[in-house]
Amino acid sequence: MYKHLYDEPMVEGEPLPFKLPAWIACAPFEELLGMQIKEAADGKAVLTMPFKVKLAQGWGLMHGGAVTALADTAVAIAMKTLLPEDSKFATTDLSLKFHAPVKGGTVRAEAHAVWKDERTLDGKAEVFAEDGTKVATFHSVFRVKKQGLGTRDWLIFSVSSP
């Protein structure tokens, strides 16, 4: 959907050169990596991503950045199912613990987010190889902008794994 725009420059202050087709949808970066949203409802999301050569590091394993991107996106999609449409948010902190390498096939991220209180979401993302091996456990913190306020007036939402 966005492939024809991949090489277009992003210019601060200019209108975006793309529009998401829906509130819960993959953005250009996610499409570039081959991510697909399989499920997204009630604070949960399942995303998949095929391991293609473009995602390999020098030893032929899936690059850690690709695994991290999948986990981060899965948590963001899970959060979107709990937030009002058009809420603005960004990852402000993240960590990922690797458990096993990805050597081939399709990777799956399962994310879960729940409200802890008015300003905090707790959740987790786990990433699995095609054979079911747990590849990684992910933790992140998101900031959500209050409607109608400036860029410094963001709420903090914490998403963590047990």
N, C-alpha and C positions, 0 to 999 in steps of 0.2 A: 504494500500500500504506500509506503514512504520511500521506496528504493530510489525513485527518481529525484528525491531531495537529499539523499545522503551526503552529497558533497557541497551542498549550499552552505554558505557561511551563516552563523548565528550572530546577529548584530544587536548589542544591547540597546534597548529603547525602541527597536523596530518591532512591528507585529511578527508573531511566530509564522514561519513559512509552512506550518502544518497545523492540523486540528485533529484532536482525538475523535474517533467516531462515536464514542460513548464515554461516560464517567469511568467505567471499569473496562479498560482497553490497554493494549500494549502501545507504548510510545516508540518513536523511531529507533532508539538504542536497543530496546527490548526486541523489536522486530529484526534488527540487524543481527542479533545473537540467536535468533530463531525461537524465542520464547513463545509459549502458547499458554493461555489461561484455560485450564480444564474445569475448575470449579471456583466460584467466588460468591459466598453468601454467609451472613450471620457471623462475621468475624473470622472466617476461615477462607483459605485460598490454596489451590493446588495449581502449580505451574510446571511445565516441562520444557526442556531444551535439549535438542539433539547435539551430540558431540561430533562436530565437524572439524576438519583440519584447521580451519581459521581460529579455533578455540584451543589449539594445542600449544603447550610450551615445548621447549627444546628436547625433552626426553619422550615426547609423545603422549603425555598425560594432559588432562584438561587443565588449563591455566586456572590458578586460584582466583584470579580476578573475575573469570567467567562464573565460577561457583558462587562467589560473593555476590555478583550482580543478580544471579537467579534468586538467591535467598533474600536479598534486599528487596527485590521487586515483589516476591511472593508476600512478604510481610506488608509492604505498601498496599498491595491489592487487598489483603485481608483487612487492613485498616480502613481502606476506602469503603468497604461494605458497612462500616460503622459510622462514617462521617457524612455530613451533609454534602450533596453534590456541589462541586466546584470549590470545596475547601482547598486551601493552599497549605502544603506541608513539605518539609525537607528532612532528610536524614542528617542529624548533627553528630552522631557518634555511632560506631558499629564495631563489632568484633565477630570473628568467625573461628571456630575451633575445627580443624581438620581431623577426621578419623581414618580415612582411607582415600586413595587416589581414584580418579575416574579414568578408566582405560578405554572406554568405548560405549556405544549405545546412547540411550536417552536418559538424562538426569531428571529427577522429580524433586520439587521443593514443596513441602507441606507446611503451611503457616497458620498460626492461630493467634488472634488478638482479642482481648477482653478488656472492658473498662474496669479499672481498679478504683478510681474515684472520678470526680468531675474533670480532672485534668490529666489523668494518667491511664494509659493502656498497657496491659501486660500481655505478652504473647511469646511465641517462639517460632522459629523456622528450622526444620530439619531437611537436609538434602540427602537423597538416596540415589545410588547407581541403579541401572536397569535390573540388576540381579537382586535388588533389595538391600544391599549393603549400605549402612549409614555412612555417608561421605563427610558430612559436616553438620555442626550445630551453630546457629547464628543468633546474635544479639544486636539490637540497635536502639537508638533513641531518635525520635522524630520530634520536630517542632511544627506545630500547626498554627497558622496565622489566624488571629481573631478577625472576623469580618469587619471591614470598614476602618481598620487601624493601620498604622504605618508598619514598615518592615521590621522595626525593632520590637513590636508588640506581638510576639509569638507565644503560644502556649507550649508547654513541654509535655510530650507523650513518650513514655518509656515502654519499649517492647523488649522483652528479655526471654531467654530460654532457661529452663530449670537446670 
